[in-house]
């Protein structure tokens, strides 16, 4: 059978068609949305676990070398993997939050797939990560449906996160395709995520309509102007209906990171000075929370940076704050800080203020956030989203009849207001913020794989 597969930055979900309607398949504790997270005892455990417990063998010499290196590294650390030592979704997050300094945790690996300058070994490791997540989802869905799944229609953004243009997009799609194939899918095709979301919306239309789909996900924002309606709904080639599109690496993760930077990092020394009145280096406060940037994370957690942070503490006028930054380095707490900001962002969408507790740094440490703080912190990402909408309008020279907003981050009142500023007087509608892409992919899979 075939499925639609949304391998998302924030969440993953899959769906099949059941009696003409998309059916989202439960993936964790009865829920169809599995957080895009993975946790293991060590980084090397991912590759070894994939082979030992998920039945996915290397496909070439490089893969075999990496597997041997992973096994040897774990043995040197006296780590003997057991079933269940690779966790996904909420279970992975819970494990990390309970023991952040002694596990390997990654959130949103999709954010890294288009990164520039990746070595062959790094590309292959990301392929292992994605393959492990896809294999877990495939096996879970097959148990739920009691059927083998052989084909997947996978969603992809118009532009993956990365500055390499088409080369970055090709690299990311290649990683996804290879990972899906290794996970056991015999047929793999791709569809743009905003187009997929539009296909789900199209199923509700009874007349031809010009629709601007604004898909604000965890890692990217994509805008597509599409002709939709009865004249298009049964066509298997929709090339002519896509009139314009734009996309950029700005999404929910960026909002979390910007809020963490402006509100949390001052408690760790951001904005303070040395005893000689020199500003502390900005990069030491940005890099630990830039969880969607391979280079930034590598720089901050490098062995060489330990000495720099120790010197920074000695030079700082507020050494107690920089001591918190050192704890982030020692215990790998960058994801934890961004998680606190993410919870604040969600809370501030419904209430005027929120208190984020940072007991993991110091008992009783907290920071208060307001809706105004959030708006100021995410001003730059909001402007990027407005520009993407304006870019589509410039490409097409036409105004849409309606704007269809989807994606988990599209729930934000601030982002909705941003789109309204870009296109005033055009009605905005929304469907399932999380499920529209998956449902549209399932519909498209039903057409392509039949």
C-alpha positions, 0 to 999 in steps of 0.5 A: 500500500502507499502513504503520504509522509510528512517528514517535518521539521517539528513533527512527522506524520503519515496518512493513507486513503480510507474510503476516499478520505485521508486517514492520519495514522497514530504514531505515538500514544494514539497521536498521529503527530510524532515530534521530530526528535531522536535520542540515543546513548551516544551519537555513534549509537544511531548507526549501530542501532540501525543495523543491530535492531532495525535491520538496516545494513550499510549499502556501500564501503563508506557505510560499512566503515562508519558502522565499524567505527560506531561499534568500536567507539561504543565498545571503547565507552563500554556501551552495549546497546539494547532494544529500546536504546534509540527513542523517538518523539516525545519519548526522546524528549523526555529522556533528554530532559531527564538526563541532558548531559549523558545522552545524544539528542537531536531535534529537527534533523531536517533542518540540517539536510541542505547545509553547505560544506557537509563532508561525505561522512556527515551526509551519511550520518544524517542519512542514518538519522533520517532512515532510523526515524523513517523506519520507526514510523514505517514499522509503527504504521504497518502495525496500526494498519496490519499491512505492508507499506511499499510506497511513500509520497514524501513532502518537501519544502520549495527550498530546504534550509541552506544557502546552497540554492539548487545544490542544497535542495538536491543534497537534502532530497537525495538524503531523504530519498536514500533514507526512505529506500533504506527504510524499506520503501520500494517507491518514493516520490516527492511533492512540494509541501504547500502544493500538498496542503493546497490539494487538501484545501481544494477538496473543499472547493466547489468552484475554481479559485486562485489560492495562496497557500502559506505553509509556515512549518518548523524550519521553512516557510513556503508560499505557492499561488495555485489555481484550484477547483473542479477543473483541476482536482482530478488531474495528475499533472498539476504543473500548469496550476502552480503559478508562482512560489517562494520559500526560505529557511524561516519557521517556528524554530527560528521564532523559538531561537530568536525569543531565547536569544532576546529573553533567555540568553541575557541571564547567561551574560548576553549584553553584558561586558568584561571588567574592562568595559568590552562587550562579550562576543555575541557568537557565544550566546547565539551558537548554543541555541542555533539548533538548526545550524550545524556550524554554530553547534559544532563551534560552540560545543567544540573542545577548543571553545571550552578554554574560550568560555573559561577565559570569558568567565574570568574576564566577565564583569558578571561572572555568575551569568557566564557560569550559566553559559559554561553549564550549557556547554558542559551539559549540552543544554542548548536544546533545553533553552530553546524548548523553554522559549518554545513553550513561552511562544505557545503560551504567549499566543493565548495569554499576555505573559509567561514565566519560563523556569530555568531551574536546570541552570540554577534553582529558582532562576526564571525569566518573564516574557510578555506578548510585546517581548515576543513580537519584538524578538521575532520581528526579523522572521516576521518580515521575511515571511511578509517578503515571501508573500510579496515575492509570489505576488511579484512573480505572478502579478495576480492577487489571490481570491483567498489565503490558505494558512497551514503549518504548525507555526501558522497558529501564531496570531502574530504571523497571521497579522504579518500575512494580513499586512502583506495582503490586506483585504484578502480573506484568510482561512485555515484547516488542520494546521498540522495535518493538511500537508499529510492529508494532501500527500495521501491524496496525491499518493493515491493518484500517482501510485495507483 
